[in-house]
Amino acid sequence: MRYKLTFAMGFAAGYTLGAKAGRERYEQISRTLHGLAESPTVQSAAGMLQAQAGKVVDNARATLMQKLPIGGGGGRDPYGPGPVPAMNGHGRGDAPPDFGPH
């Protein structure tokens, strides 16, 4: 609940300040951000961050696949253990469980 209230307050403050700033200020901020986004320095940094993020994701995926029972290690079936055989009755295979006096 605390996060919803914080989000709502932040949204309200941003909306109010944005409305008071006016269209000219919005256009100025927009031009500045577009110029910054097209800067070669920013483009280079974004490319390096994207490459690093890709490596992190690949490493996390490989680690996760090794730790999961369906991972590619140890000669295990890549699709998991398969369906569990049905039991006769409800457990040991001989009779349904007794839930006490009826």
DAFENBEL-V599918 format. One record per helix or strand of 3 or more residues. SS is the DSSP state (H for helix, E for strand). FROM is the first residue (numbers start at 1). TO is the last residue. If there is no record, write none. Layout:
ss = [SS	SS]
from = [FROM	FROM]
to = [TO	TO]
This chain:
ss = [H	H]
from = [2	40]
to = [37	67]
